[in-house]
Amino acid sequence: MKKSATEDQHLDLNRVDFERAGTGRKAGYKFTIEFTDGKVGNVISGSALAMHLASVIMEDDSAKQILRENNYEVSLNTKFQLSIKNVTPATATKAAPKKTGGESPGEETE
């Protein structure tokens, strides 16, 4: 997840492992988890896999710190590709603009 702060990460997972562990419904493995301000920001109760993954991520202290610093979207598609994206708005990652020290016309200095 740390690398996802600067670029999207994509992981190809083993389909057979999911089929052995689950019900075999491909559609049941598709989900998106939105982490906003260090918390899950969307409803994931429809996917047990998403709930378990979110729980494991939130139990890890390092992951919790990363999630407090930026917003992320973790998704799994039907091709068993896990994607982790930093979706923090650009304005939140930039520092506030600094004043140049120049005065606007009509301003008086003390």
C-alpha positions in Angstrom: 0.0 0.0 0.0 2.9 2.3 0.7 3.9 2.4 -3.0 0.3 3.3 -3.9 0.9 6.8 -2.5 2.7 7.7 -5.7 1.4 5.3 -8.3 -1.5 2.8 -8.7 -0.7 -0.8 -7.7 -2.1 -3.8 -9.5 -1.8 -7.4 -8.2 -2.9 -10.5 -10.1 -4.3 -13.0 -7.6 -4.8 -16.7 -8.0 -8.3 -17.5 -9.1 -8.1 -21.2 -8.0 -7.4 -20.1 -4.4 -10.6 -18.1 -4.4 -12.7 -20.8 -5.9 -11.5 -23.4 -3.3 -12.2 -21.1 -0.4 -15.5 -19.6 -1.6 -18.8 -20.4 -3.1 -17.5 -20.3 -6.7 -19.6 -17.3 -7.7 -17.3 -15.0 -9.6 -19.5 -12.0 -9.2 -19.2 -12.3 -5.4 -15.6 -11.5 -5.6 -16.0 -8.1 -7.2 -15.8 -5.2 -4.7 -14.5 -1.7 -4.0 -13.4 -0.5 -0.6 -13.1 3.3 -0.2 -10.8 4.3 2.7 -11.4 8.0 3.6 -9.8 9.7 6.5 -8.5 6.4 7.9 -11.9 4.7 7.8 -14.0 2.7 5.4 -16.1 5.3 3.6 -18.6 3.1 1.7 -20.9 0.2 2.3 -19.2 -3.1 1.9 -21.6 -5.3 3.8 -22.7 -7.1 0.6 -19.2 -8.7 0.2 -17.8 -10.9 3.0 -14.5 -10.8 1.3 -14.4 -7.0 1.2 -15.4 -6.9 4.9 -12.6 -9.3 5.9 -10.0 -7.5 3.8 -11.0 -4.1 5.3 -10.8 -5.6 8.8 -7.3 -7.0 8.3 -6.1 -3.8 6.8 -7.5 -1.7 9.7 -5.9 -4.0 12.3 -2.4 -3.2 10.9 -0.8 -0.2 12.6 1.3 0.7 9.6 -1.6 0.5 7.2 -3.8 2.6 9.5 -1.1 5.3 9.5 -1.0 5.3 5.6 -4.8 5.5 5.5 -4.8 8.5 7.8 -2.4 10.3 5.4 -4.2 9.7 2.1 -7.5 8.3 0.8 -7.4 5.0 -1.0 -9.6 2.8 -3.2 -9.0 -0.9 -3.0 -10.9 -2.9 -5.6 -11.0 -6.5 -6.9 -12.4 -7.2 -10.3 -13.8 -10.5 -11.7 -10.4 -11.3 -13.2 -9.0 -11.5 -9.7 -6.9 -8.3 -10.1 -6.5 -6.3 -6.9 -6.0 -2.6 -7.5 -4.9 0.0 -4.9 -5.2 3.6 -5.8 -4.5 6.8 -4.0 -7.6 8.9 -4.6 -6.7 11.8 -2.4 -7.9 15.0 -4.0 -5.0 17.0 -5.5 -5.9 20.1 -3.4 -5.5 18.1 -0.2 -2.0 17.0 -1.0 -0.7 20.5 -1.9 0.4 23.1 0.6 -1.6 26.2 0.9 -0.3 29.0 -1.4 2.1 31.4 0.2 1.8 35.1 0.1 4.6 36.7 -1.9 5.1 39.6 0.4 4.1 42.1 -2.3 1.2 44.5 -1.5 -1.9 44.9 -3.5 -2.5 48.4 -4.9 -4.2 50.6 -2.3 -2.9 48.6 0.7 -1.1 50.5 3.4 1.7 49.1 5.4 2.0 49.7 9.1 
